[in-house]
């Protein structure tokens, strides 16, 4: 009888990030899995894997970019198909987890949508979740399976240090980003400033005050994501009025909903540094946009999980 291969890694990707999935597979020197993804005339999603996955440890790569709800549903159906095709283990690799901003009840009668997404993924059949720079770290506790919470911050730190910016101040755009901004400031030998602002309704913010000095300084705003760019552009305008010189902005997830591209083009921000956790329309920001790849982080994490090695070792000494 043919000897059964005990450990077999397979990588598949949904329709949201096929290029990222291909780069990760190439980095790991394995062939991308073949899957049929189509829709019926009424919009229902159809999935069929075109090769045997029985007994394999499958890493399914799908990010929650636009259209968010479609990509989440596609991922759930792909997971269900993997489970029913007897995959040994299923790890969902979700560089950007959708609904992560809805992580608590801020007002009465609101949902906690991040918990719902975690429940849906668990119910669909994942054995492990791998994601990057969650909006709130406690979202890991919403899952009943192990979560590998990766970060692109070391990549951003490396980029800042390579530019060797003088008189640098790292700015947290709100109180929730203070911890990350402090780590970046420490690693870049920079000062720290914190913006305090009100948010009258979703995607609308108003800066109230700043703790720290940016007058005559070069400023680096660090956040987890940029959506409509209202917050980061308003923050940049505020700091320009406060006497800041050159202003840079960095985030892990370039959600870039309209009118983000227009706002960023017209803002005083000199560079917008992002990663490729989501597809980007590079031509709309031209010289302002810098894209840092996270392929090496994801591929190393996938390799370590597959071989039962430490994932946290990837970031040792870099944060």
N, C-alpha and C positions, 0 to 999 in steps of 0.2 A: 504493500500500500504506500501511497505517496505520503511523505512526512508533512504534517501540518505545521505551517509557519506560526509560531506562538505569538510573536510580536510583529504587527504590520501597521505602519502608519499610512493613512490616506488623508488627503486634503481636498476639500471641495469648497467652492465659493458660490454665494448667491449672486443675484444680478446687480447688487449695489457696488461691489468693488472687485470686479474680475481682474483688473490689472494688478491690484495689491496682492490678491491671492496668487497670481502667476509669479510675481516677484518673490513671494515667500516660498513657494514650491521650488523655484529655481535656487534660492539660497540654501534650501535643505537638500537640494539635489534629488528631488523626487518628482514624478510626473503628476500633474494636476488631474484630479479625478474627473470623470466624464459624467455629466448629469444633464438631463433634458428639463428645461424650464420654459413653460409656455402658459398661456391663459386661454380659457374658453371665451366664447363670444360675449358672455355676460360678465366677464372680468374675473371669474374664479381662477385660481392658480392651480396648475398641474405640474407635478414633480415626478420624475422617474430617473433613478440611477441606472446608468448604462453599463455598469460592471459590478461584479460581486463585491460586497463589502462585509460578508459574513466573517465574524471574528476579528475585524480590524478596529484599531483605535482611530476614530475619524475626528478630524479637526474641521469644523464647519465655519468658514469665515464669511461674516455678513455684518455690515455696519448699518446704522439707522439713519442714513441720509435721506434726502427727499427722493421719492415719496415715502415718508417715514412709516405710515401704517401699512403700505403695501410691502415694504421690505421686512417689517416685523412679521407679517402674516406669512410671507414666503419662507422666512427662516423657520417658523413654527412647523409649517408643512414639510419642509426639508428634514427637520429633526424627527418628525413622526415617521417619515418614510425610512430614515436611517434605523430607527428603533425596530420597525416592522421587518426590515431586511437583515436583522440579527447582527448589527454592529456591536462589537464587544464593549466599547466605550465611546461616548459622544462628548466632545468638548466644543462648546460654542465660543468662537473667537469673535468678539463683538467690539471692535476698536472704539466705537462711539455708541453708548447705550442710550437709546431713545427714552424719553419721559423721565430722565434722571433729575431734571429740575423740579419735578413734582414728587419730592421725597418726604413731605410732611403736610399736615393740615395747618395752613396759615389762617384760614377762616372756616367758619362753620359750614358744613354740608359740602366740603371739598373732598375729592378722592385723593388717595396716595397712589398715584399711577405707577411710580417706580416699583412699588411692592407688587402691583398687579402684573407688570412685565416679568418680574422675577418669578412669580407664581406660574405664569403661562409657560415660561421656558422650562421650569422644573417639571411641570405637568406634561409638557410635550415629550420630555425624556432625556434631558441633558444630564451628564454625570459631573460636569465641571463647567465653570464659566471663566472666561478670560476676557478682560476688558482693560481700558486705559483711561486714567485721569477722570474718575467719576466726579460728578458735580458735588457730591457729598460722600465721603468715605464710608459712612455708616450704611450706605445702600448695600454693602457687602452682606450685612446681617439680614437683608430681606430674602436671601437665597438659602435654601436647605441643602445646597451642594457646595463643594469648595469653590472659592473665587480667587483667581489670580488678578490682583489689582496692579497693573503695570503703570508706568509713568513715563512721559516724554520730557519731563523737566530736565534731566541730565543733558539731553540733546540741546535744549534751549540755553542752558548754562554754558555748554561748550561754544555755542554760536556767539553768545555775548562776550565770552572771554577772548575768542578769536578776533573780535572787532576792536578789542582794547580801547573801549570808550572811556574817556577821561571825565571826571566830575559826574559820576553816574549815580542816579537814584532809582532804585527799583520800587515800583508803586503797586500796592494792592488796590484794585478798583472797588473793593468792598471788604467788610470785616471777615467774610467767609474765606477770602484768599490770603489773609495775613500770614498764616503758617507757611504756605508755599512761597509767598513773596520774601519772607524772612530767610528761608533756605537759599533762595536764589541770590539774595543780597549778600549773605554770608559767603557763598561760594564765589561770588564775583567781586568781593571786597568793595561793596557799594553801600550807600546809605539806604534807609528804608523810609517810605512815606505811605500813608493810608488815607484813602478817600472815604468820606462818609456821605451817603446820599439817601434820598427817599425814592420810593418806587410807587407812584400813584396807581399804576395798572401794568399788566404784563407788557414787556418790551418797551416800557417807557421809564426813564430814570431822570433824576434831577440831582446833581451834585450839590451838597450843602457846604462841606468844609473839607479841609485837608490837615492831617497831622503829619508834620515834617516840612522840610524846606526844599523847594524845587527851583527857587529863583537862581538864574544863572547856571543851572545844572542840566545835564542830559538825562532824559527820563526814559525808563523802560517799564511799560505796563505789562503785567503778567496775569493772565486769566486762564480758565479752563476751556472756555469757548467764546466765540463771537457769533452772534445770531444776526440780528438786524443791524448791529454795529452802533446802535444808539448810545449804549453805555460807554464804549471805548472812545467814540468820537466826541461825545460830550465831555468826557474826562480829559481828553486831549485839549479841547478848546479851553476848558477851565484852567488847566496847568499852563497853557500858553499865556493866558491872562495873568497868571501868577508869576510869569517871568521865566518859564522853562525855555531852554534852547532847543536842541533836537529831541524829537519824541518818537519812540519806537513802541510797537505793541506786539505781544506774542501770545499765542494760545495754542492748545493742543488740537482743538476741534473747530475747523472752519465751517460752521453751519451755513453762514452767509445767505440768510433769507433776504428777500428784497426788503428795503433798498440798501442792503449792506455795501454792495460794490460801489454804488454812487456815493454813499456817505464816506467811505474810506478814501475814495479818489479825491474828494473835495476837502478832506480833513487835513489838519497840520501834521498828521502822522507821516514820518519819513519812510518807515518800513513796517510791513505787517508780516511777522514771522509765524508760520503755521506748520502743521505736520500733515501727512497724507492719510489720516484716519478716515477721511471722507474725500470724494472726488471734488475737484475745484475747477472753476473756469479761469484758468491762469491769465488769459488774454484780457480780462476785464479790469485787472489791476496793474498789469504790465510791470514796470520797474519797481513798483512798491512791494510786490509780493515775493517772499522768500519761503520756499517749501522745503522742510526738513523731513527726510523719510524715516519712518519707524519700522521699516522692514526688518532690520537686524535685531531690534528688540523683540518683535513678535516671533520671528523665526527661532531665536535663541530660547525664548520662553516655551514655545511649542516643543522644541527639542528636549529641554529640561523636563518638562512634564511627561513626555513620552518615555524618557529613560529614568523617571522617578528621581530626578535631581532637584536641587533647590532652585527656586525661581528668584528668591530675594537676593541670591548671590550675584545676579546680573547687575544689581544696582549698588553693591557694596562699595563704599568709599566715593560714591558719585552724588550723594544727596546730603 
